[in-house]
């Protein structure tokens, strides 16, 4: 009898995301079991319960998924899960808090593809401003883009203090330098857009962070937005924009449906990879970005 593919889903939140549960089951897991209110200190015990309950050769049929809404905590839980393994007892681990790793991977991959197709250039040395940088998607987007050589600036809607702290964490955790800037007024945001070649809106749903009037800088190439809830995070970027010219601007827009289509395929694809792999694997934003690059058009 074939062994069951079992996924244990860990979150520090009160509820597990129905989105992730549905995605995992649709990808082919036979059983998906959520664990809520999980603290960092509880990860080791839960993982070891999972690895020791099946023979070593069944580890490839067992997975751990790390959820939540805090990218740093998810990465710490991801690391803790990895350290909990006792070879040959091992299982696969996938982290994607609030879908942020796969969303960020999709966003940067779509921007990279548009830069190549529309402007014959890549991410390296491209000036990128991340609006909504205090959220999980903004954090991960900044890390992925900076790792590819982009010159990234984190923009704080409520001043510079919080984004400076995030920039310091990115430096400490990944040894990557990103800048921080105050975007607390329209005048400051306008200057930041004028100084950027790409702007990424990663703010929470239904919040406009950049207006049409602020998109008129001659140097701006791409404006990308993950917000599908009206109003758009970047005014004038249609939800289905896929490298389409923006009205009254020289830049092109990438909307949330174009990004979301890639995000969906990446998360689904990584769940499938966990199921189909012949050995245990670990998946975080780096693997998500690699797959997003293959998918993005």
DRENPABA-509166 format. One line per 3 residues: for each residue x, y, z of N, C-alpha, C. Coordinates in steps of 0.05 Angstrom, whole numbers. Example, Ala and Ser with C-alpha at 12.3 -4.5 7.8 and 13.67 -1.06 7.14 Angstrom:
264/-114/156/246/-90/156/264/-66/156  257/-45/142/273/-21/143/258/1/157
# end
This chain:
17/-24/0/0/0/0/18/25/0  11/44/-17/26/69/-19/24/85/6  46/97/14/46/114/38/31/140/32
19/152/52/5/177/49/25/200/50  19/221/33/35/245/34/21/263/55  36/269/77/25/284/100/39/310/102
24/332/105/35/359/110/26/370/137  45/376/154/40/389/179/45/419/176  24/435/181/25/464/176/26/479/202
48/494/207/53/507/232/49/537/229  34/550/247/31/579/247/31/590/275  43/613/280/42/626/306/15/641/310
-1/641/289/-27/656/290/-49/639/301  -72/651/306/-96/637/317/-107/618/297  -105/624/270/-116/607/249/-95/602/228
-97/579/216/-82/573/192/-96/584/168  -81/594/149/-93/606/125/-108/585/108  -134/590/103/-149/571/85/-137/570/57
-125/593/48/-112/593/22/-91/572/20  -73/571/41/-51/552/40/-61/523/43  -82/519/60/-93/492/63/-104/482/37
-120/499/23/-132/491/-3/-110/485/-23  -90/503/-24/-68/500/-43/-53/473/-39  -48/467/-14/-33/442/-8/-49/417/-16
-75/417/-10/-92/395/-17/-95/392/-47  -99/415/-61/-101/414/-90/-75/405/-103  -53/410/-90/-27/402/-102/-23/372/-99
-38/359/-81/-37/330/-80/-31/318/-53  -28/334/-32/-24/321/-5/-49/306/3  -45/282/14/-68/266/23/-80/277/49
-63/288/66/-73/298/91/-58/324/98  -72/344/107/-60/370/115/-70/376/143  -51/378/162/-58/381/190/-48/408/200
-65/426/208/-56/452/218/-51/452/248  -30/467/256/-23/471/284/-22/501/288  -38/512/306/-40/541/310/-28/549/336
-23/576/339/-11/587/363/16/573/370  31/566/349/57/553/353/79/573/359  93/570/380/115/588/386/141/577/374
161/594/372/187/586/361/198/562/377  195/563/404/206/543/421/192/516/418  168/515/406/154/490/403/160/476/376
174/489/358/178/478/332/194/452/333  215/452/349/233/428/350/217/403/358  200/405/379/185/383/389/165/373/368
151/391/355/132/383/335/145/369/311  167/380/302/182/369/279/192/341/287  203/338/311/214/312/318/192/291/323
168/300/331/145/282/332/139/271/304  141/289/285/134/282/257/156/263/245  181/269/251/202/253/238/204/225/250
200/223/276/204/197/289/179/178/288  157/189/278/132/172/276/131/155/251  151/159/233/151/144/208/180/134/203
184/113/189/211/103/184/227/123/167  253/122/168/269/142/153/263/145/124  256/123/111/250/124/82/223/137/76
207/143/98/181/156/94/184/186/99  208/195/105/211/224/110/205/240/85  211/229/62/205/244/37/176/247/32
159/232/46/130/234/43/117/251/65  134/264/81/125/280/103/135/309/99  118/329/104/127/356/100/119/374/124
135/395/128/128/416/147/125/442/132  103/456/137/99/482/124/98/504/146  114/525/142/115/547/162/99/570/151
79/579/167/62/601/158/65/625/177  43/640/181/44/664/198/43/690/181  50/712/194/51/738/181/76/754/187
96/740/197/121/753/204/144/739/190  157/752/171/178/739/155/201/731/172  210/747/191/233/741/207/227/717/225
203/717/238/196/694/255/194/669/238  183/671/214/180/647/197/208/636/190  227/654/184/254/645/178/267/632/202
262/642/226/272/630/251/260/603/255  234/600/250/220/574/252/230/555/231  235/565/208/246/549/186/274/537/194
291/555/205/317/546/214/315/526/237  296/531/255/292/512/278/283/485/268  265/485/248/256/459/237/279/444/225
297/458/211/320/445/199/339/433/220  343/448/241/361/438/263/349/416/279  322/412/277/308/391/292/312/363/279
322/363/254/325/337/241/347/320/254  343/294/254/362/276/266/368/254/245  386/259/226/391/241/204/395/212/214
383/192/201/369/193/175/340/201/177  331/210/201/303/219/204/301/248/196  290/253/172/288/280/161/262/282/145
252/307/143/228/313/127/233/339/112  216/344/92/218/369/77/205/392/92  216/416/87/205/440/100/202/463/80
179/476/81/172/498/63/162/521/79  173/545/76/164/569/90/153/589/70  129/599/77/116/620/60/96/636/77
106/651/96/88/666/114/70/686/100  43/683/103/24/700/90/27/700/60  39/679/49/44/679/20/65/698/11
80/710/30/98/732/24/122/723/7  132/699/13/156/691/-2/149/686/-31  127/672/-36/119/667/-64/109/692/-78
95/710/-63/86/735/-76/110/753/-83  129/755/-64/152/772/-70/168/760/-93  171/734/-93/186/721/-115/173/727/-142
146/725/-142/131/730/-167/134/759/-176  133/777/-157/135/806/-163/162/813/-175  183/804/-163/210/810/-173/215/796/-199
205/772/-202/209/757/-228/194/771/-250  170/782/-245/155/796/-266/169/822/-273  180/836/-253/195/861/-259/220/854/-275
234/834/-267/258/826/-282/252/820/-311  230/805/-315/222/798/-343/215/823/-359  201/842/-346/193/867/-360/218/884/-366
237/885/-348/262/900/-353/276/888/-378  277/861/-379/291/848/-402/276/853/-428  249/850/-428/234/852/-453/230/881/-462
225/899/-443/218/926/-451/243/945/-452  263/939/-436/285/958/-434/313/945/-438  314/919/-444/339/904/-449/359/908/-427
350/903/-403/368/905/-380/358/887/-358  374/883/-337/366/866/-315/363/881/-289  362/866/-267/358/878/-241/383/891/-230
407/882/-238/432/892/-227/434/922/-231  440/936/-209/443/965/-208/418/981/-214  395/968/-217/370/982/-221/361/994/-194
353/1020/-195/344/1034/-171/315/1027/-165  310/1013/-143/283/1003/-136/275/1015/-109  251/1027/-109/239/1036/-84/216/1018/-77
217/1008/-52/196/990/-42/178/1005/-23  153/1010/-31/133/1022/-14/117/1000/0  110/1005/25/98/984/41/120/964/51
143/975/56/167/959/62/166/947/90  148/956/107/147/946/134/131/920/136  118/912/114/102/887/114/119/863/105
107/839/106/122/815/100/130/814/70  112/822/52/118/821/24/140/841/17  138/865/28/158/886/24/186/877/33
187/865/56/212/855/68/225/835/48  210/815/40/221/794/23/227/804/-5  211/822/-15/216/833/-42/243/848/-42
247/863/-21/272/878/-18/296/860/-18  294/838/-2/316/819/0/322/806/-27  301/796/-41/305/783/-67/318/802/-87
307/826/-89/318/845/-108/346/853/-102  352/857/-77/379/865/-69/399/843/-74  391/818/-69/408/795/-75/415/793/-104
398/804/-121/403/803/-150/419/828/-159  427/844/-140/444/867/-147/430/893/-151  404/894/-146/389/919/-148/397/938/-125
394/964/-130/399/984/-108/372/991/-96  366/979/-73/339/979/-61/337/999/-39  315/1014/-40/308/1033/-18/281/1025/-6
281/1021/20/256/1015/35/243/1042/42  218/1045/35/204/1071/40/185/1067/63  187/1084/83/170/1083/107/147/1103/105
122/1094/105/100/1113/103/96/1129/129  107/1119/151/105/1133/176/131/1144/187  150/1149/168/176/1159/176/198/1139/170
222/1145/179/245/1128/171/253/1108/192  243/1111/217/253/1094/239/249/1064/234  224/1056/227/219/1028/224/233/1016/201
235/1030/178/249/1019/155/279/1018/160  289/1036/176/318/1034/184/323/1009/200  304/1002/217/307/977/233/306/953/215
288/953/195/286/931/176/311/929/159  321/952/150/346/951/135/369/939/151  370/946/177/391/935/195/387/905/198
362/896/200/357/867/202/365/852/177  359/864/154/367/851/128/398/849/126  411/870/135/440/870/135/451/848/154
439/846/178/448/827/198/442/798/189  418/794/178/410/767/172/422/756/146  423/774/126/431/765/99/457/778/89
469/796/105/492/811/96/488/825/70  464/837/67/457/853/43/450/881/52  461/901/38/456/929/44/433/940/28
413/951/42/391/965/29/389/992/43  378/1012/29/375/1039/41/347/1042/53  344/1062/69/318/1068/81/311/1098/76
286/1104/72/278/1131/66/251/1138/78  247/1163/84/222/1173/95/203/1179/73  180/1165/73/160/1170/52/134/1179/65
136/1195/86/112/1202/102/96/1225/91  105/1238/69/90/1259/56/90/1256/26  71/1269/13/70/1267/-16/95/1278/-29
106/1300/-18/130/1312/-29/153/1292/-28  156/1279/-5/178/1259/-2/174/1236/-21  150/1226/-23/144/1204/-42/150/1212/-70
143/1236/-78/148/1245/-105/178/1245/-111  194/1254/-93/223/1255/-96/234/1226/-99  223/1208/-83/233/1180/-83/226/1167/-110
202/1172/-120/194/1161/-146/212/1173/-168  217/1198/-167/234/1212/-187/262/1200/-187  271/1190/-164/299/1180/-162/300/1150/-168
277/1138/-174/276/1109/-178/271/1101/-207  280/1078/-214/274/1066/-241/251/1046/-239  248/1034/-215/226/1015/-210/214/1022/-183
187/1023/-181/174/1025/-155/156/1001/-151  157/990/-127/141/967/-120/123/974/-97  97/970/-101/78/976/-80/70/950/-66
78/948/-41/72/923/-25/56/929/-1  41/952/-2/25/960/22/1/942/25  -12/945/48/-36/928/53/-58/935/34
-77/916/31/-98/918/11/-115/943/15  -122/956/-7/-141/978/-6/-128/1005/1  -102/1007/1/-88/1031/8/-72/1042/-16
-79/1066/-25/-63/1079/-46/-39/1092/-35  -15/1084/-45/10/1096/-35/23/1115/-54  17/1112/-80/29/1129/-101/7/1138/-120
6/1164/-125/-15/1175/-143/-4/1177/-172  -23/1181/-191/-15/1184/-219/4/1208/-222  -1/1229/-208/15/1253/-210/44/1248/-202
49/1228/-186/76/1222/-177/91/1203/-195  79/1195/-217/91/1176/-235/104/1188/-260  106/1215/-260/115/1228/-284/145/1232/-287
160/1220/-269/189/1223/-272/200/1209/-297  218/1222/-311/228/1212/-336/244/1186/-332  255/1182/-309/272/1158/-304/257/1133/-296
231/1136/-290/215/1113/-281/210/1094/-304  216/1068/-300/212/1048/-321/188/1030/-315  185/1022/-290/165/1002/-283/152/1009/-256
125/1007/-255/111/1009/-230/95/984/-226  100/969/-204/87/943/-199/72/944/-173  49/932/-172/31/934/-149/19/906/-143
19/898/-117/7/872/-110/-21/875/-99  -31/899/-96/-57/904/-84/-80/901/-104  -97/880/-100/-119/876/-118/-145/888/-108
-145/900/-84/-169/912/-72/-169/942/-77  -191/953/-89/-192/981/-95/-190/998/-69  -177/1021/-70/-163/1032/-93/-135/1019/-97
-125/1020/-121/-99/1008/-127/-77/1021/-110  -57/1005/-103/-34/1016/-88/-20/1038/-104  -18/1034/-130/-7/1054/-148/-29/1062/-167
-38/1087/-165/-60/1097/-181/-53/1095/-211  -71/1083/-226/-67/1081/-255/-56/1054/-264  -47/1037/-245/-38/1010/-252/-62/992/-251
-71/982/-274/-95/964/-275/-89/937/-262  -109/925/-251/-105/899/-237/-93/878/-256  -100/880/-282/-90/860/-301/-67/870/-318
-55/893/-311/-33/903/-326/-9/884/-327  2/880/-350/24/861/-353/46/873/-371  58/895/-361/78/910/-377/65/930/-396
40/938/-389/25/957/-405/34/986/-399  35/1003/-420/42/1031/-415/23/1045/-396  33/1062/-378/17/1076/-360/8/1103/-372
-16/1111/-366/-27/1136/-376/-11/1159/-364  -3/1178/-381/11/1203/-373/38/1196/-359  50/1174/-367/76/1167/-356/91/1150/-376
117/1151/-374/134/1136/-393/137/1107/-384  131/1101/-359/134/1075/-348/113/1055/-357  118/1029/-352/98/1009/-356/89/998/-328
65/987/-328/54/977/-303/51/947/-302  55/936/-278/50/907/-273/30/906/-250  7/894/-255/-15/894/-236/-16/868/-219
-33/868/-199/-34/846/-180/-43/819/-192  -59/820/-213/-68/795/-225/-45/781/-241  -29/797/-254/-5/787/-268/14/775/-248
18/789/-226/36/779/-205/24/754/-191  -2/756/-185/-16/735/-171/-17/709/-186  -19/711/-213/-19/687/-229/7/671/-226
29/686/-225/55/673/-221/58/663/-193  49/679/-173/50/671/-145/35/644/-140  11/643/-152/-5/618/-148/10/594/-159
21/597/-183/36/575/-196/61/567/-180  74/587/-168/98/582/-153/91/566/-127  72/575/-112/65/561/-87/55/533/-94
38/530/-113/28/504/-122/52/486/-131  70/498/-146/92/483/-156/111/474/-135  115/490/-114/133/482/-92/120/460/-75
93/461/-71/80/439/-57/83/413/-74  79/415/-100/83/392/-117/111/381/-115  130/399/-114/158/391/-112/163/375/-86
151/384/-64/153/369/-39/143/341/-42  120/338/-55/107/312/-58/123/294/-77  133/305/-98/145/289/-119/175/284/-116
188/300/-98/217/297/-95/225/269/-84  247/258/-94/256/232/-85/274/235/-60  279/260/-51/294/264/-26/282/288/-12
286/291/13/275/313/28/288/339/19  272/361/19/282/386/9/273/409/28  287/431/26/279/456/41/273/478/21
252/492/25/242/512/6/236/538/20  250/560/13/243/586/23/241/606/0  246/631/4/242/651/-17/262/648/-40
285/636/-34/305/632/-56/295/612/-77  284/589/-67/273/570/-85/248/580/-99  232/596/-84/208/609/-96/216/627/-119
237/643/-116/246/661/-137/257/646/-161  271/624/-156/281/608/-178/258/597/-195  237/587/-182/215/577/-197/199/599/-211
196/622/-197/182/645/-209/195/654/-234  221/654/-235/236/662/-259/230/643/-282  225/618/-277/219/599/-298/191/603/-308
173/612/-291/145/615/-297/138/642/-310  151/664/-300/144/691/-308/147/694/-338  128/709/-351/129/714/-380/125/744/-384
# end
